[in-house]
């Protein structure tokens, strides 16, 4: 019974994906390029740059709260995400499953072939919720939700996710944020501030020593 239900969902998923992927609108010049550019903002390379900026900001202002939220939340959520994606589900991307239907990969930054749930969608929303929580802003949250919907569409256009991957991405993004913010964040923050208080004097002495030599 379960296998039959999963099979029906997959057939429906493939049908909806192909309808969107092969639509005449998406064949217009520049659509895929725009999707690639926008999709970059959901990539871990982009959020890695943001993380480095937060590191510098924290060092200058001594306000490490957002840095710690993003770091602890990322570590915890990536572990859960990897377990689900590669161990629990292990579903191939559309450009593999539907290669005979002419589906191609248009995201050159993809380095692995599993698709469920969408990491771009899940983590874009997750980080948006971290930022909205930090600033206590519903406006920021709504902006990220709208932008994340667009992110989900770009993943379909680029042939790297099925509709259910994207929908699940929204759900898991919320789940990761709730688990972290209302469950484990206090432990992560305590750990990071302990590390900071323990090692920052050593780092300051080391930097002072280096610059004195120079």
Buried (B, 14 or more C-beta within 10 A) or exposed (E): EEEEEEEEEBEEBBEBBBEBBEEEEBEEEEBBEEBBEBBBBBBBEBBEEEBEEBBEBBEEEEEBEBBBBBBBBBEBBBEBBBEBBEEEBEBBBBBBBBBEEEBEBBBEEBEEBBBBBBBBBBBBBBBBBBBBBBEEEEEBBEBBBEBBEBBBBBBBBBBBBBBBBBBBBBEBBBBBBEBBBEEEBEEBBEEBEEEBEEEEEEEEEEEEEEEEEE
